[in-house]
Amino acid sequence: MASDAGKGSAVDQAEASMMRALNRAASASQRAPEAFWVELGGGVASYVRPGSPMNKVIAAGLHEPWRDEALDQLEARMSQLKEPVRFELSTLALPENHSRLKARGYRMERSEEHTSELQSLTNIVCRLLL
């Protein structure tokens, strides 16, 4: 199991690194002038442009919890952009992070092949990797 957890964590961290690089490239190209990324709980929150699949939080909470203030700031910034916050929250994430999102009003919206999405009443989405 440790090997599987290590591999899962490595995959999430690799995706977070890719998100940082793609976000930098989009921003540098001037095709996405509002693009930004911020560190969040050991992972990364990325925004490129409205509706982009790169607008998400990845690898957060695997080894450390995120600060509530940091998530508050991200939610406010994304709200200004009229874009939901999407979490791809691995089942390897610290269990308290799942509970913390539920306490913030996240709820299950839909399931896909390997993910589930949670959405709050304020249009915030959380995807749990299964």
N, C-alpha and C positions, 0 to 999 in steps of 0.2 A: 504494500500500500504506500509506503514512503516513497518508493520509486515513482508510482503513479502520481502522487501528490507533487513530487518534485517536478515531474514532466508537465503537469497541469499548470503549476506556478510558472515554469519557464515559458510555456506557450503564452500565458497571459502577459508576462513581462515583455516578451518579444512583440506581441501585438501593441502594447503600450509604447514601446520604442518606435514601432512603425508609425503609430498615430502621431507621435511627436515629429518625426521626420516628414511625413506627408503634410502635416499642418504647417511646418516651416516652409516647405516647398510651395504650398498653395498661397501662403502669405507673401512670399518673396516674388511670386509670379504676378502679383497685383490683380489676379483674377478673384481673389477672396480677401478684400481689404479688411474685413471685420474679423478674420480668422484669429483664433487665439487658442492656447492650451495652458492649463495650470495643473500643477501637481496636486493630487488629492489622495491622502491615505496610502501612499506608496504606489499609487497608480497615476493615471492621467485623465483629465477631463478635456475634451477637444470640441471645438466648434469651428466649422469651415464656412458654411453658408446655409441659408434656410433649406431644410429638408435633406441635408447631406447625411448619408449613412455614417460619416465620420463624426457626427455630432453625438458623442457618447462619453461615458466614463468607463474606462477599462482597467482592470487589475487593481482596483482600489480595495483596500481592506483585506488583502491576502495575509499580510504579516503585521499590520498595524491598523488601528481604527483611524478614520478620518476625523478631523476636528469639525464639530457642528458649525462653528463660525465660518469655516471654509466652504462647507456645503451651503450654508445660508447665502454666502456671497455668490456662489456659482448659480444657485437657483434664481437669485435676483437678476443676475446678468443675463441668464438665458431667458428669463421672463421678459426682460426689456427687448430681447431679440424675437420674442414670440415663438420661442422654440422650447419644446419639452426637454428636460434632463433625462437622458437614457443611461441606465446603469446596465452593464453586462457584469453581473455579480456572480462570480464563480461559487460553486458549492464548497470550494476550498477556502473561501473567505472566512474570517473570524465569525463564529455564530452570532455574536452580539451585533454585528453589522446588519444582518438580515432583520433582526428585531428592531434595530434603530430605524431602519427604513420603514418598517410597518408602523412604528410609533409616529412617524412623520406623515402618515396618511397614505402610504403606497398600498396598492391593492392589485390583485391579479387581473390583468386585462385579457391576455391571450397567450397561447402556447404555440411554439413553432417546433421544428424538428428537435433541436437541442437546447432551446432557450424557452424561458417563460418570461412574460412581461408583466410588470406590476405598474399600475398607474394610480396616481392620487387624484383627488377631486380638483386639484389645480393643474392638471395635465402634465404631471411629472411621471416619467416612465422608468421602470426598473426591469431589466432583463436578467433573469437568473439562469446561469449556465447549468444545465442538468447533467 
